[in-house]
Amino acid sequence: MNPRCPIPKEESLLRQIGGKAARMRFYQEVRKDFRLLAWGLGASLLLALLLMPFDTGLMALLKAHTGPMARKVAVVFTNIGAFDGICIYPTLIMLLWGWARKLPRWRRHALLYMTTILLVGLAANILRGGLGRARPGNPDGWYGPTIKSKYNSFPSAHASVAGASFAYVLVACPPASVPVGAIALGICWSRVQLERHRPSDIVFGAGLGFTIAFVFNRALRRTFSLGGPPTESTTVAGPPHPPS
């Protein structure tokens, strides 16, 4: 039986994460879901590869059946999926609400949500810069590694953070995942509508973001018991002690 390492509620989540026992417990929880992580990323990549031969036809079909109004709506969704729209504003809203209502759990969610979006955004940007797939409007090909925007198509960072946002809410507050999921779908659609990404870029990006965020936050919630109301102390399992 593993003993518990008490963590007073007054300590910040950052300090909790910095504790050795907490880190060991978190790594253990991630390892439990490693197969889920591998399957999620593998399935997303496979779907994207299968979709690649149809990218051009699907984009032409979408363009043929939409008009100027669709483009205006797509711009709105794309702006929501930008860094400030999907990361900064929601984080600030959760922080302010937590402070105003004196709800520590909302402040913890703000920190974890921001961390999730930054983690997924970093992963997506490293991958697309390393692979260097040309954006629509350029000859399709792989020119990485590169930092040029016109060769940063696969995966879509907008789709990645949209998938991550949906995954976070699905784990933290399932009822709210329906409207958040609809917004995430709108963000993904907008990138194809505006011809900034191909459908395969979107599929892998959304799968990448969803899988990483889902596994990351499940591990954190199991480690720090983030789902329940604040109590006198939050506990995490530490490494087993030798018998006395």
MOUR-V287285 format. One line per field, one symbol per residue. ss: DSSP state (H for helix, E for strand, - for the rest). phi: phi as a letter, one per 40 degrees, with the letter a starting at -180 (. if undefined). A space follows every 10 residues. Layout:
BEGIN
ss: ???
phi: ???
END
This chain:
BEGIN
ss: ---EEEEE-- --HHHHHH-H HHHHHHHHHH HH-HHHHHHH HHHHHHHHHH HHHHHHHHHH HHHH---HHH HHHHHHHHHH --HHHHHHHH HHHHHHHHHH H--HHHHHHH HHHHHHHHHH HHHHHHHHHH H-E------- -E------HH H-----HHHH HHHHHHHHHH HH-HHHHHHH HHHHHHHHHH HHH-----HH HHHHHHHHHH HHHHHHHHHH HHHH------ --EEEEE--- ----
phi: .ccbbcbdcc cccccccccc cccccccccc ccbccccccc cccccccccc cdcbdccccc ccccbbbccc cccccccccc ccdccbbccc cccccccccc cfbdcccccc cccccccccc cccccccccc cgcccdgbdc ibbccabcdc bbcbcccdcc cccccccccc ccaddccccc ccccccccdc ccdcfcacdc cccccccccc cccccdcccc cccbfccccd bcabbbcbcc ccdc
END
